[in-house]
Amino acid sequence: MGEAGRGEELLMPVTVRIFEVLAYLSLPVAVVSDYLTRRSSMRPLRLAIIWGISIAVCCLFIWLIARGRKNWARWLFVFLTFAGTISTIWTKGFDLHHGVTGNIAYYLSYLVSIICAGLLLMPTSATWFRKLQP
């Protein structure tokens, strides 16, 4: 994108780059997790449409955070990650009734989201988001 020529302050820190890669890689894990743990009779086409819209919205947020450098999107991601994780633990506890593969995908999805949120809270990430773009 030509960021390197604009000055060091505009270079994306490693923490944000790792966030971006992990966040995009977590999307198929979330879909597999949802598929393996879903207990509903929703029709496959409706489910595919919901997954498609959800993935599109997630991709937009990941792009806004990593490429668009939007601090509000970063804070919204962090808030939703931690609020969603706490809410799930509060309401479901540690549900292990999805089989080995379902459980691994389910908890891996949450773990990756928490790691991504943590990366966005790192000092190098916070400094990068606070610097004004020309």
Secondary structure, DSSP 8 states (H G I E B T S, - for coil): --GGGG-GGGS--HHHHHHHHHHHHHHHHHHHHHHHH--S---HHHHHHHHHHHHHHHHHHHHHHHTS--HHHHHHHHHHHHHHHHHHHHHH-S---SHHHHHHHHHHHHHHHHHHHHHHHSHHHHHHHHS---
